[in-house]
Amino acid sequence: MNNYIVLKNRPSGRPKESDFEFKEEERPSPKDGELLLKTKYVSVDPYLRGRMRDEKSYIEPFKLNEPIESGIIAEVIESKHDDFEVGDYVNGMLKWKKFQLSKGEGLNKVDGNKAPLSAYLGVLGLTGITAYLGLDKIGNPKEGETMLVSGAAGAVGSVVGQIGKIKGCRVVGIAGSDEKVKMLQKEFGFDAGINYKTTENMKQAIKESCPNGVDVYFDNVGGEILDAAMANINSKGRVVNCGAISLYNETETPKGPRHETTLIKKSVRMQGFTVRDYQADFPSAVAQLATWLEEDKLTYEETIVEGFDSIPKAFIALFDGENKGKMIVKVS
C-alpha cells in the first residue's frame, strides 16, 4: 500500500494537525514513459501556508482532499523512461506521497556524491536560489554597506547573510532566540544579531546594531519588524520583500505604519518577488552557490525531522520558529 497526505480543511489562523489527513491507496506501477519514485526527503516551507487559502495568488491553491505538494528528493526505483535509470535521485515539485509515478517532467537529477541529497532542497535548492536571486536582482548589496536580515536563522535568511558577507557588507540578523543569534555569528559570520522575542523596542535595537543605518533590508517576516527596519532605512536603501511569515496566519489584514513618505523622501526601493520571476537564472545561481560551497565560503544548517508521518508537524513547527536553517523531513 501507499500512504499520502491531503489537505482536509483550509486552516483558520495557525494550521493544526487536524487540517491534514493521511490516506492509503494501492502502490502504483509505471507504464511506458513513466517512472516510480520513492520519496526520500520532503521540504516544508512557510509559503505553503498561502496555498492553503482559497484565493488567487502567483501559484494555484491546494485543493481540498487532494495531496499537498512541495519540493521533494526522490529515488527512482522502477523506470520505463529512457532518460532515467533505477538508482537515480531527482528533485522536483512532487506530492506528499511515499511512492508516486512521474513522466519525468519537471524533474532534475541530483548527485549525492557532490553534496548531501538534502542540500538540494536547501542551499542548492529553491531556498538558496531565492536568497541569491532576491539579493542579486533587488538588494544589489555593495561593499561597505549595512545589510539587515529578518528570519536570519531560517533557510533563506542564513544564506542571504552569508552572501552579504561575501559581498563585503556588515550584516545584522534578526532571529527568535539567543541560541539562534549566537549561531548567526559563530556559524554564519554575521556581525551582530537581535533576538526579537526579548527585545522591547525593535526600532532602537536596529539603530544600535546598525549605527550607520540600513542600506539593504532582506525581509522574511513582515509586520512590526518591517516597520522597525523602515524607520532605520538609509537614503536610496533597498528593501527585498521575500516573505511575511508573521502575517500568514492572520485572519484579518492588520493595520500598521504607512511607509509611503519614507519611500519618497529617501528614494527607497521596496520590491516583492517570487523566485519563479527569475527562473531563467536558476542554473547560474546554483552554479555560483555550489562554487561558494566548495570554496567553504558558504555553509548551511538543517533541521531534519524523521518520518513520513511527521510532515504536518514539521510544517506547523515553522510558525513557532523551531527550525534552524532549512526544515526537512527525512522519509525512512
MARTIBA-938861 format. One record per residue (C-alpha): residue number from 0; residue in three letters; x, y negated, z. Coordinates in nm, 3 decimals. Example, Ala and Ser with C-alpha at 12.3 -4.5 7.8 and 13.67 -1.06 7.14 Angstrom:
# residues 2
<r fimi="0" senu="ALA" x="1.230" y="0.450" z="0.780"/>
<r fimi="1" senu="SER" x="1.367" y="0.106" z="0.714"/>
***
This chain:
# residues 332
<r fimi="0" senu="MET" x="0.000" y="0.000" z="0.000"/>
<r fimi="1" senu="ASN" x="0.096" y="-0.363" z="-0.047"/>
<r fimi="2" senu="ASN" x="0.049" y="-0.645" z="0.206"/>
<r fimi="3" senu="TYR" x="-0.021" y="-1.008" z="0.118"/>
<r fimi="4" senu="ILE" x="-0.132" y="-1.331" z="0.286"/>
<r fimi="5" senu="VAL" x="-0.418" y="-1.556" z="0.176"/>
<r fimi="6" senu="LEU" x="-0.541" y="-1.897" z="0.285"/>
<r fimi="7" senu="LYS" x="-0.856" y="-1.816" z="0.479"/>
<r fimi="8" senu="ASN" x="-0.951" y="-2.170" z="0.590"/>
<r fimi="9" senu="ARG" x="-0.839" y="-2.518" z="0.495"/>
<r fimi="10" senu="PRO" x="-0.670" y="-2.642" z="0.814"/>
<r fimi="11" senu="SER" x="-0.816" y="-2.934" z="1.004"/>
<r fimi="12" senu="GLY" x="-0.520" y="-3.107" z="1.165"/>
<r fimi="13" senu="ARG" x="-0.234" y="-2.880" z="1.266"/>
<r fimi="14" senu="PRO" x="-0.256" y="-2.539" z="1.092"/>
<r fimi="15" senu="LYS" x="-0.347" y="-2.237" z="1.304"/>
<r fimi="16" senu="GLU" x="-0.271" y="-1.870" z="1.256"/>
<r fimi="17" senu="SER" x="-0.646" y="-1.813" z="1.209"/>
<r fimi="18" senu="ASP" x="-0.624" y="-2.020" z="0.888"/>
<r fimi="19" senu="PHE" x="-0.435" y="-1.730" z="0.731"/>
<r fimi="20" senu="GLU" x="-0.541" y="-1.373" z="0.669"/>
<r fimi="21" senu="PHE" x="-0.340" y="-1.057" z="0.599"/>
<r fimi="22" senu="LYS" x="-0.480" y="-0.825" z="0.337"/>
<r fimi="23" senu="GLU" x="-0.389" y="-0.498" z="0.168"/>
<r fimi="24" senu="GLU" x="-0.403" y="-0.376" z="-0.187"/>
<r fimi="25" senu="GLU" x="-0.261" y="-0.090" z="-0.385"/>
<r fimi="26" senu="ARG" x="0.103" y="-0.135" z="-0.473"/>
<r fimi="27" senu="PRO" x="0.123" y="-0.226" z="-0.846"/>
<r fimi="28" senu="SER" x="0.326" y="-0.060" z="-1.120"/>
<r fimi="29" senu="PRO" x="0.486" y="-0.254" z="-1.408"/>
<r fimi="30" senu="LYS" x="0.372" y="-0.224" z="-1.768"/>
<r fimi="31" senu="ASP" x="0.584" y="-0.301" z="-2.074"/>
<r fimi="32" senu="GLY" x="0.736" y="-0.651" z="-2.042"/>
<r fimi="33" senu="GLU" x="0.687" y="-0.659" z="-1.665"/>
<r fimi="34" senu="LEU" x="0.899" y="-0.602" z="-1.357"/>
<r fimi="35" senu="LEU" x="0.816" y="-0.508" z="-1.000"/>
<r fimi="36" senu="LEU" x="0.962" y="-0.737" z="-0.737"/>
<r fimi="37" senu="LYS" x="1.022" y="-0.670" z="-0.369"/>
<r fimi="38" senu="THR" x="1.023" y="-0.983" z="-0.152"/>
<r fimi="39" senu="LYS" x="1.344" y="-1.036" z="0.046"/>
<r fimi="40" senu="TYR" x="1.335" y="-1.399" z="0.166"/>
<r fimi="41" senu="VAL" x="1.044" y="-1.645" z="0.185"/>
<r fimi="42" senu="SER" x="1.079" y="-2.022" z="0.203"/>
<r fimi="43" senu="VAL" x="0.831" y="-2.209" z="0.423"/>
<r fimi="44" senu="ASP" x="0.822" y="-2.585" z="0.365"/>
<r fimi="45" senu="PRO" x="0.624" y="-2.882" z="0.500"/>
<r fimi="46" senu="TYR" x="0.489" y="-2.974" z="0.154"/>
<r fimi="47" senu="LEU" x="0.283" y="-2.654" z="0.155"/>
<r fimi="48" senu="ARG" x="0.052" y="-2.826" z="0.406"/>
<r fimi="49" senu="GLY" x="-0.056" y="-3.068" z="0.133"/>
<r fimi="50" senu="ARG" x="-0.150" y="-2.781" z="-0.096"/>
<r fimi="51" senu="MET" x="-0.386" y="-2.654" z="0.171"/>
<r fimi="52" senu="ARG" x="-0.605" y="-2.961" z="0.123"/>
<r fimi="53" senu="ASP" x="-0.874" y="-2.954" z="-0.144"/>
<r fimi="54" senu="GLU" x="-0.765" y="-3.273" z="-0.311"/>
<r fimi="55" senu="LYS" x="-0.589" y="-3.385" z="-0.627"/>
<r fimi="56" senu="SER" x="-0.213" y="-3.414" z="-0.599"/>
<r fimi="57" senu="TYR" x="0.104" y="-3.362" z="-0.801"/>
<r fimi="58" senu="ILE" x="0.052" y="-2.986" z="-0.770"/>
<r fimi="59" senu="GLU" x="-0.262" y="-2.774" z="-0.769"/>
<r fimi="60" senu="PRO" x="-0.406" y="-2.697" z="-0.423"/>
<r fimi="61" senu="PHE" x="-0.416" y="-2.343" z="-0.295"/>
<r fimi="62" senu="LYS" x="-0.745" y="-2.161" z="-0.346"/>
<r fimi="63" senu="LEU" x="-0.923" y="-2.004" z="-0.051"/>
<r fimi="64" senu="ASN" x="-0.893" y="-1.628" z="-0.018"/>
<r fimi="65" senu="GLU" x="-0.609" y="-1.614" z="-0.270"/>
<r fimi="66" senu="PRO" x="-0.238" y="-1.555" z="-0.196"/>
<r fimi="67" senu="ILE" x="-0.025" y="-1.851" z="-0.095"/>
<r fimi="68" senu="GLU" x="0.296" y="-1.908" z="-0.290"/>
<r fimi="69" senu="SER" x="0.633" y="-2.065" z="-0.221"/>
<r fimi="70" senu="GLY" x="0.997" y="-2.023" z="-0.312"/>
<r fimi="71" senu="ILE" x="1.099" y="-1.659" z="-0.277"/>
<r fimi="72" senu="ILE" x="1.410" y="-1.447" z="-0.330"/>
<r fimi="73" senu="ALA" x="1.308" y="-1.104" z="-0.456"/>
<r fimi="74" senu="GLU" x="1.479" y="-0.784" z="-0.571"/>
<r fimi="75" senu="VAL" x="1.390" y="-0.614" z="-0.898"/>
<r fimi="76" senu="ILE" x="1.303" y="-0.255" z="-0.803"/>
<r fimi="77" senu="GLU" x="1.139" y="-0.147" z="-1.131"/>
<r fimi="78" senu="SER" x="1.185" y="-0.307" z="-1.471"/>
<r fimi="79" senu="LYS" x="1.022" y="-0.269" z="-1.811"/>
<r fimi="80" senu="HIS" x="1.156" y="-0.609" z="-1.916"/>
<r fimi="81" senu="ASP" x="1.459" y="-0.646" z="-2.143"/>
<r fimi="82" senu="ASP" x="1.608" y="-0.938" z="-1.951"/>
<r fimi="83" senu="PHE" x="1.605" y="-0.786" z="-1.602"/>
<r fimi="84" senu="GLU" x="1.758" y="-0.474" z="-1.452"/>
<r fimi="85" senu="VAL" x="1.689" y="-0.283" z="-1.133"/>
<r fimi="86" senu="GLY" x="1.902" y="-0.438" z="-0.859"/>
<r fimi="87" senu="ASP" x="1.886" y="-0.792" z="-0.994"/>
<r fimi="88" senu="TYR" x="1.794" y="-1.065" z="-0.745"/>
<r fimi="89" senu="VAL" x="1.575" y="-1.351" z="-0.860"/>
<r fimi="90" senu="ASN" x="1.450" y="-1.684" z="-0.729"/>
<r fimi="91" senu="GLY" x="1.110" y="-1.828" z="-0.818"/>
<r fimi="92" senu="MET" x="0.772" y="-1.956" z="-0.705"/>
<r fimi="93" senu="LEU" x="0.606" y="-1.631" z="-0.605"/>
<r fimi="94" senu="LYS" x="0.315" y="-1.509" z="-0.397"/>
<r fimi="95" senu="TRP" x="0.331" y="-1.423" z="-0.029"/>
<r fimi="96" senu="LYS" x="0.326" y="-1.051" z="-0.111"/>
<r fimi="97" senu="LYS" x="0.563" y="-0.771" z="-0.019"/>
<r fimi="98" senu="PHE" x="0.553" y="-0.643" z="-0.376"/>
<r fimi="99" senu="GLN" x="0.436" y="-0.816" z="-0.693"/>
<r fimi="100" senu="LEU" x="0.451" y="-0.795" z="-1.068"/>
<r fimi="101" senu="SER" x="0.610" y="-1.058" z="-1.291"/>
<r fimi="102" senu="LYS" x="0.659" y="-1.111" z="-1.662"/>
<r fimi="103" senu="GLY" x="0.985" y="-1.291" z="-1.586"/>
<r fimi="104" senu="GLU" x="0.852" y="-1.643" z="-1.643"/>
<r fimi="105" senu="GLY" x="0.997" y="-1.899" z="-1.405"/>
<r fimi="106" senu="LEU" x="1.247" y="-1.655" z="-1.255"/>
<r fimi="107" senu="ASN" x="1.617" y="-1.734" z="-1.220"/>
<r fimi="108" senu="LYS" x="1.876" y="-1.470" z="-1.142"/>
<r fimi="109" senu="VAL" x="2.090" y="-1.539" z="-0.834"/>
<r fimi="110" senu="ASP" x="2.426" y="-1.393" z="-0.739"/>
<r fimi="111" senu="GLY" x="2.460" y="-1.278" z="-0.380"/>
<r fimi="112" senu="ASN" x="2.836" y="-1.248" z="-0.425"/>
<r fimi="113" senu="LYS" x="2.877" y="-1.622" z="-0.479"/>
<r fimi="114" senu="ALA" x="2.658" y="-1.731" z="-0.187"/>
<r fimi="115" senu="PRO" x="2.423" y="-1.562" z="0.060"/>
<r fimi="116" senu="LEU" x="2.086" y="-1.494" z="-0.103"/>
<r fimi="117" senu="SER" x="1.905" y="-1.717" z="0.147"/>
<r fimi="118" senu="ALA" x="2.118" y="-2.015" z="0.039"/>
<r fimi="119" senu="TYR" x="1.935" y="-2.016" z="-0.295"/>
<r fimi="120" senu="LEU" x="1.622" y="-2.123" z="-0.106"/>
<r fimi="121" senu="GLY" x="1.806" y="-2.397" z="0.081"/>
<r fimi="122" senu="VAL" x="2.126" y="-2.578" z="-0.003"/>
<r fimi="123" senu="LEU" x="2.139" y="-2.427" z="-0.354"/>
<r fimi="124" senu="GLY" x="1.762" y="-2.423" z="-0.396"/>
<r fimi="125" senu="LEU" x="1.486" y="-2.681" z="-0.415"/>
<r fimi="126" senu="THR" x="1.569" y="-2.840" z="-0.080"/>
<r fimi="127" senu="GLY" x="1.932" y="-2.903" z="-0.175"/>
<r fimi="128" senu="ILE" x="1.825" y="-3.023" z="-0.519"/>
<r fimi="129" senu="THR" x="1.569" y="-3.254" z="-0.357"/>
<r fimi="130" senu="ALA" x="1.836" y="-3.407" z="-0.134"/>
<r fimi="131" senu="TYR" x="2.082" y="-3.454" z="-0.418"/>
<r fimi="132" senu="LEU" x="1.845" y="-3.595" z="-0.679"/>
<r fimi="133" senu="GLY" x="1.642" y="-3.813" z="-0.442"/>
<r fimi="134" senu="LEU" x="1.961" y="-3.975" z="-0.321"/>
<r fimi="135" senu="ASP" x="2.119" y="-3.998" z="-0.665"/>
<r fimi="136" senu="LYS" x="1.817" y="-4.131" z="-0.857"/>
<r fimi="137" senu="ILE" x="1.670" y="-4.364" z="-0.594"/>
<r fimi="138" senu="GLY" x="1.905" y="-4.412" z="-0.298"/>
<r fimi="139" senu="ASN" x="2.217" y="-4.484" z="-0.503"/>
<r fimi="140" senu="PRO" x="2.448" y="-4.494" z="-0.198"/>
<r fimi="141" senu="LYS" x="2.770" y="-4.693" z="-0.222"/>
<r fimi="142" senu="GLU" x="3.091" y="-4.664" z="-0.026"/>
<r fimi="143" senu="GLY" x="3.083" y="-4.865" z="0.295"/>
<r fimi="144" senu="GLU" x="2.703" y="-4.881" z="0.318"/>
<r fimi="145" senu="THR" x="2.492" y="-4.755" z="0.608"/>
<r fimi="146" senu="MET" x="2.253" y="-4.469" z="0.544"/>
<r fimi="147" senu="LEU" x="1.973" y="-4.368" z="0.782"/>
<r fimi="148" senu="VAL" x="1.808" y="-4.028" z="0.752"/>
<r fimi="149" senu="SER" x="1.493" y="-3.908" z="0.930"/>
<r fimi="150" senu="GLY" x="1.422" y="-3.539" z="0.972"/>
<r fimi="151" senu="ALA" x="1.800" y="-3.522" z="0.961"/>
<r fimi="152" senu="ALA" x="1.832" y="-3.176" z="1.116"/>
<r fimi="153" senu="GLY" x="1.599" y="-3.025" z="0.857"/>
<r fimi="154" senu="ALA" x="1.681" y="-2.857" z="0.530"/>
<r fimi="155" senu="VAL" x="1.672" y="-3.170" z="0.314"/>
<r fimi="156" senu="GLY" x="1.791" y="-3.423" z="0.570"/>
<r fimi="157" senu="SER" x="2.103" y="-3.233" z="0.672"/>
<r fimi="158" senu="VAL" x="2.217" y="-3.212" z="0.309"/>
<r fimi="159" senu="VAL" x="2.132" y="-3.579" z="0.246"/>
<r fimi="160" senu="GLY" x="2.351" y="-3.687" z="0.536"/>
<r fimi="161" senu="GLN" x="2.647" y="-3.482" z="0.417"/>
<r fimi="162" senu="ILE" x="2.619" y="-3.621" z="0.065"/>
<r fimi="163" senu="GLY" x="2.612" y="-3.968" z="0.217"/>
<r fimi="164" senu="LYS" x="2.942" y="-3.895" z="0.390"/>
<r fimi="165" senu="ILE" x="3.090" y="-3.760" z="0.065"/>
<r fimi="166" senu="LYS" x="2.988" y="-4.092" z="-0.095"/>
<r fimi="167" senu="GLY" x="3.170" y="-4.288" z="0.177"/>
<r fimi="168" senu="CYS" x="2.872" y="-4.411" z="0.380"/>
<r fimi="169" senu="ARG" x="2.824" y="-4.450" z="0.752"/>
<r fimi="170" senu="VAL" x="2.542" y="-4.203" z="0.821"/>
<r fimi="171" senu="VAL" x="2.296" y="-4.207" z="1.111"/>
<r fimi="172" senu="GLY" x="2.046" y="-3.926" z="1.159"/>
<r fimi="173" senu="ILE" x="1.715" y="-3.910" z="1.345"/>
<r fimi="174" senu="ALA" x="1.617" y="-3.574" z="1.497"/>
<r fimi="175" senu="GLY" x="1.394" y="-3.431" z="1.770"/>
<r fimi="176" senu="SER" x="1.633" y="-3.310" z="2.041"/>
<r fimi="177" senu="ASP" x="1.971" y="-3.386" z="2.195"/>
<r fimi="178" senu="GLU" x="2.089" y="-3.046" z="2.073"/>
<r fimi="179" senu="LYS" x="1.999" y="-3.136" z="1.715"/>
<r fimi="180" senu="VAL" x="2.166" y="-3.476" z="1.745"/>
<r fimi="181" senu="LYS" x="2.487" y="-3.306" z="1.859"/>
<r fimi="182" senu="MET" x="2.458" y="-3.063" z="1.568"/>
<r fimi="183" senu="LEU" x="2.427" y="-3.354" z="1.323"/>
<r fimi="184" senu="GLN" x="2.755" y="-3.499" z="1.444"/>
<r fimi="185" senu="LYS" x="2.953" y="-3.180" z="1.509"/>
<r fimi="186" senu="GLU" x="2.844" y="-2.961" z="1.217"/>
<r fimi="187" senu="PHE" x="2.730" y="-3.206" z="0.950"/>
<r fimi="188" senu="GLY" x="2.964" y="-3.500" z="1.015"/>
<r fimi="189" senu="PHE" x="2.702" y="-3.769" z="1.087"/>
<r fimi="190" senu="ASP" x="2.846" y="-4.077" z="1.254"/>
<r fimi="191" senu="ALA" x="2.562" y="-4.115" z="1.504"/>
<r fimi="192" senu="GLY" x="2.223" y="-3.972" z="1.591"/>
<r fimi="193" senu="ILE" x="1.897" y="-4.072" z="1.757"/>
<r fimi="194" senu="ASN" x="1.661" y="-3.842" z="1.947"/>
<r fimi="195" senu="TYR" x="1.323" y="-3.990" z="1.858"/>
<r fimi="196" senu="LYS" x="1.142" y="-3.784" z="2.123"/>
<r fimi="197" senu="THR" x="1.330" y="-3.951" z="2.408"/>
<r fimi="198" senu="THR" x="1.359" y="-4.298" z="2.251"/>
<r fimi="199" senu="GLU" x="1.100" y="-4.552" z="2.363"/>
<r fimi="200" senu="ASN" x="1.195" y="-4.828" z="2.120"/>
<r fimi="201" senu="MET" x="1.296" y="-4.685" z="1.780"/>
<r fimi="202" senu="LYS" x="1.338" y="-5.029" z="1.626"/>
<r fimi="203" senu="GLN" x="1.600" y="-5.120" z="1.887"/>
<r fimi="204" senu="ALA" x="1.765" y="-4.776" z="1.876"/>
<r fimi="205" senu="ILE" x="1.815" y="-4.802" z="1.500"/>
<r fimi="206" senu="LYS" x="1.951" y="-5.155" z="1.538"/>
<r fimi="207" senu="GLU" x="2.208" y="-5.033" z="1.791"/>
<r fimi="208" senu="SER" x="2.310" y="-4.732" z="1.581"/>
<r fimi="209" senu="CYS" x="2.318" y="-4.934" z="1.259"/>
<r fimi="210" senu="PRO" x="2.476" y="-5.266" z="1.369"/>
<r fimi="211" senu="ASN" x="2.522" y="-5.373" z="1.006"/>
<r fimi="212" senu="GLY" x="2.164" y="-5.289" z="0.917"/>
<r fimi="213" senu="VAL" x="2.031" y="-5.010" z="0.693"/>
<r fimi="214" senu="ASP" x="2.119" y="-5.006" z="0.324"/>
<r fimi="215" senu="VAL" x="1.966" y="-4.669" z="0.235"/>
<r fimi="216" senu="TYR" x="1.685" y="-4.503" z="0.428"/>
<r fimi="217" senu="PHE" x="1.601" y="-4.144" z="0.328"/>
<r fimi="218" senu="ASP" x="1.260" y="-4.081" z="0.480"/>
<r fimi="219" senu="ASN" x="1.125" y="-3.733" z="0.552"/>
<r fimi="220" senu="VAL" x="0.872" y="-3.821" z="0.822"/>
<r fimi="221" senu="GLY" x="0.690" y="-4.150" z="0.752"/>
<r fimi="222" senu="GLY" x="0.476" y="-4.311" z="1.022"/>
<r fimi="223" senu="GLU" x="0.623" y="-4.512" z="1.307"/>
<r fimi="224" senu="ILE" x="0.982" y="-4.412" z="1.231"/>
<r fimi="225" senu="LEU" x="0.945" y="-4.555" z="0.881"/>
<r fimi="226" senu="ASP" x="0.813" y="-4.876" z="1.037"/>
<r fimi="227" senu="ALA" x="1.118" y="-4.897" z="1.266"/>
<r fimi="228" senu="ALA" x="1.355" y="-4.833" z="0.977"/>
<r fimi="229" senu="MET" x="1.190" y="-5.104" z="0.766"/>
<r fimi="230" senu="ALA" x="1.244" y="-5.351" z="1.049"/>
<r fimi="231" senu="ASN" x="1.619" y="-5.291" z="1.009"/>
<r fimi="232" senu="ILE" x="1.646" y="-5.269" z="0.630"/>
<r fimi="233" senu="ASN" x="1.903" y="-5.489" z="0.459"/>
<r fimi="234" senu="SER" x="1.857" y="-5.715" z="0.159"/>
<r fimi="235" senu="LYS" x="1.842" y="-5.501" z="-0.158"/>
<r fimi="236" senu="GLY" x="1.805" y="-5.190" z="0.055"/>
<r fimi="237" senu="ARG" x="1.666" y="-4.868" z="-0.092"/>
<r fimi="238" senu="VAL" x="1.400" y="-4.651" z="0.073"/>
<r fimi="239" senu="VAL" x="1.363" y="-4.296" z="-0.057"/>
<r fimi="240" senu="ASN" x="1.018" y="-4.160" z="0.032"/>
<r fimi="241" senu="CYS" x="1.072" y="-3.784" z="0.022"/>
<r fimi="242" senu="GLY" x="0.827" y="-3.663" z="0.286"/>
<r fimi="243" senu="ALA" x="0.586" y="-3.775" z="0.557"/>
<r fimi="244" senu="ILE" x="0.557" y="-3.478" z="0.790"/>
<r fimi="245" senu="SER" x="0.432" y="-3.697" z="1.077"/>
<r fimi="246" senu="LEU" x="0.115" y="-3.762" z="0.875"/>
<r fimi="247" senu="TYR" x="0.049" y="-3.423" z="0.713"/>
<r fimi="248" senu="ASN" x="-0.188" y="-3.303" z="0.985"/>
<r fimi="249" senu="GLU" x="-0.375" y="-3.632" z="1.032"/>
<r fimi="250" senu="THR" x="-0.746" y="-3.610" z="0.960"/>
<r fimi="251" senu="GLU" x="-0.776" y="-3.986" z="0.900"/>
<r fimi="252" senu="THR" x="-0.537" y="-4.233" z="0.739"/>
<r fimi="253" senu="PRO" x="-0.358" y="-4.414" z="1.024"/>
<r fimi="254" senu="LYS" x="-0.308" y="-4.789" z="1.017"/>
<r fimi="255" senu="GLY" x="0.034" y="-4.943" z="1.061"/>
<r fimi="256" senu="PRO" x="0.252" y="-5.242" z="0.977"/>
<r fimi="257" senu="ARG" x="0.232" y="-5.380" z="0.625"/>
<r fimi="258" senu="HIS" x="0.569" y="-5.375" z="0.450"/>
<r fimi="259" senu="GLU" x="0.489" y="-5.596" z="0.151"/>
<r fimi="260" senu="THR" x="0.658" y="-5.908" z="0.285"/>
<r fimi="261" senu="THR" x="0.973" y="-5.715" z="0.376"/>
<r fimi="262" senu="LEU" x="0.989" y="-5.562" z="0.029"/>
<r fimi="263" senu="ILE" x="0.953" y="-5.904" z="-0.131"/>
<r fimi="264" senu="LYS" x="1.171" y="-6.115" z="0.097"/>
<r fimi="265" senu="LYS" x="1.458" y="-5.866" z="0.100"/>
<r fimi="266" senu="SER" x="1.419" y="-5.735" z="-0.257"/>
<r fimi="267" senu="VAL" x="1.389" y="-5.382" z="-0.118"/>
<r fimi="268" senu="ARG" x="1.325" y="-5.086" z="-0.345"/>
<r fimi="269" senu="MET" x="1.087" y="-4.825" z="-0.199"/>
<r fimi="270" senu="GLN" x="1.006" y="-4.525" z="-0.415"/>
<r fimi="271" senu="GLY" x="0.840" y="-4.191" z="-0.361"/>
<r fimi="272" senu="PHE" x="0.922" y="-3.885" z="-0.568"/>
<r fimi="273" senu="THR" x="0.879" y="-3.512" z="-0.604"/>
<r fimi="274" senu="VAL" x="1.173" y="-3.303" z="-0.712"/>
<r fimi="275" senu="ARG" x="0.987" y="-3.193" z="-1.026"/>
<r fimi="276" senu="ASP" x="1.020" y="-3.551" z="-1.154"/>
<r fimi="277" senu="TYR" x="1.381" y="-3.467" z="-1.233"/>
<r fimi="278" senu="GLN" x="1.357" y="-3.105" z="-1.347"/>
<r fimi="279" senu="ALA" x="1.591" y="-3.163" z="-1.641"/>
<r fimi="280" senu="ASP" x="1.866" y="-3.247" z="-1.390"/>
<r fimi="281" senu="PHE" x="1.834" y="-2.926" z="-1.184"/>
<r fimi="282" senu="PRO" x="2.130" y="-2.742" z="-1.346"/>
<r fimi="283" senu="SER" x="2.375" y="-3.030" z="-1.294"/>
<r fimi="284" senu="ALA" x="2.252" y="-3.078" z="-0.937"/>
<r fimi="285" senu="VAL" x="2.304" y="-2.711" z="-0.848"/>
<r fimi="286" senu="ALA" x="2.646" y="-2.715" z="-1.011"/>
<r fimi="287" senu="GLN" x="2.755" y="-3.014" z="-0.801"/>
<r fimi="288" senu="LEU" x="2.614" y="-2.870" z="-0.479"/>
<r fimi="289" senu="ALA" x="2.787" y="-2.537" z="-0.546"/>
<r fimi="290" senu="THR" x="3.118" y="-2.716" z="-0.607"/>
<r fimi="291" senu="TRP" x="3.093" y="-2.910" z="-0.281"/>
<r fimi="292" senu="LEU" x="3.001" y="-2.588" z="-0.100"/>
<r fimi="293" senu="GLU" x="3.304" y="-2.410" z="-0.246"/>
<r fimi="294" senu="GLU" x="3.528" y="-2.705" z="-0.152"/>
<r fimi="295" senu="ASP" x="3.395" y="-2.697" z="0.209"/>
<r fimi="296" senu="LYS" x="3.264" y="-3.050" z="0.170"/>
<r fimi="297" senu="LEU" x="2.912" y="-2.921" z="0.231"/>
<r fimi="298" senu="THR" x="2.775" y="-2.681" z="0.488"/>
<r fimi="299" senu="TYR" x="2.425" y="-2.573" z="0.585"/>
<r fimi="300" senu="GLU" x="2.216" y="-2.443" z="0.870"/>
<r fimi="301" senu="GLU" x="1.935" y="-2.188" z="0.852"/>
<r fimi="302" senu="THR" x="1.666" y="-2.077" z="1.092"/>
<r fimi="303" senu="ILE" x="1.582" y="-1.723" z="0.986"/>
<r fimi="304" senu="VAL" x="1.271" y="-1.555" z="1.123"/>
<r fimi="305" senu="GLU" x="1.234" y="-1.180" z="1.079"/>
<r fimi="306" senu="GLY" x="0.931" y="-1.002" z="0.938"/>
<r fimi="307" senu="PHE" x="0.663" y="-1.050" z="0.674"/>
<r fimi="308" senu="ASP" x="0.401" y="-1.085" z="0.948"/>
<r fimi="309" senu="SER" x="0.590" y="-1.388" z="1.083"/>
<r fimi="310" senu="ILE" x="0.543" y="-1.607" z="0.773"/>
<r fimi="311" senu="PRO" x="0.242" y="-1.809" z="0.903"/>
<r fimi="312" senu="LYS" x="0.405" y="-1.856" z="1.245"/>
<r fimi="313" senu="ALA" x="0.726" y="-1.978" z="1.085"/>
<r fimi="314" senu="PHE" x="0.534" y="-2.225" z="0.869"/>
<r fimi="315" senu="ILE" x="0.340" y="-2.363" z="1.167"/>
<r fimi="316" senu="ALA" x="0.664" y="-2.394" z="1.368"/>
<r fimi="317" senu="LEU" x="0.788" y="-2.655" z="1.118"/>
<r fimi="318" senu="PHE" x="0.542" y="-2.904" z="1.264"/>
<r fimi="319" senu="ASP" x="0.688" y="-2.853" z="1.611"/>
<r fimi="320" senu="GLY" x="1.041" y="-2.911" z="1.485"/>
<r fimi="321" senu="GLU" x="1.155" y="-2.562" z="1.582"/>
<r fimi="322" senu="ASN" x="1.382" y="-2.525" z="1.279"/>
<r fimi="323" senu="LYS" x="1.744" y="-2.625" z="1.243"/>
<r fimi="324" senu="GLY" x="1.814" y="-2.669" z="0.874"/>
<r fimi="325" senu="LYS" x="1.614" y="-2.452" z="0.637"/>
<r fimi="326" senu="MET" x="1.333" y="-2.237" z="0.777"/>
<r fimi="327" senu="ILE" x="1.334" y="-1.897" z="0.605"/>
<r fimi="328" senu="VAL" x="1.156" y="-1.570" z="0.669"/>
<r fimi="329" senu="LYS" x="1.354" y="-1.252" z="0.606"/>
<r fimi="330" senu="VAL" x="1.128" y="-0.968" z="0.499"/>
<r fimi="331" senu="SER" x="1.252" y="-0.630" z="0.616"/>
***
